[in-house]
Amino acid sequence: MDRETIDLYVRYEGMNDTVFKGMSIQELFELRHDMLELKNKLGSLLKD
């Protein structure tokens, strides 16, 4: 796994509902983008 993927995973693994409820719409949109990127990277790693 590359460093960027590991950093994304570590950054978001500890989040819970309280954290999400305190985020703005823009923050949630950016989080969604990052999570989709992480999902795609992990998916491609599993295919290899």
N, C-alpha and C positions, 0 to 999 in steps of 0.2 A: 504494500500500500504506500502511495506517495505521501509526503509530509503534509501537503495541502488537505488531502482527504482525512488524514488522522487529525489535523487541527480542527476541521469542521466537525468531525464526530465528537471530539473532546469538548468543544465549545457548547454543543447542544445536548449532550447526553444527560446532563443534570437538570434540565429545565422541567418545570411542572406547571400546573394550571395557574398558579399564582403569578408566575413570571409572565405567562402569556396574557393574562388579564390586564397586566400593567403596561403592555406594549401598545404603541400607536399603530394605526393602520399601515403606515409606511414601514415600520419595523417588522410587522407581521408579513408584509409582502416580501421584504428582503429575506426574512427567515424562510419563507416558502421557497424562494428562489434558491437559497443555499441548500435547503433540504433536498430539493429536486436534483440539484447538482451532485450532492452526496449520494443520493439514491442511484443516479445514473453511473457514477464512478464505481460504486460497490457492485452494481449489477454487471458492469463490464469486467470487473475483477473475477466475479464468480463464473463468467462465461469462459475465461481463459484457462 
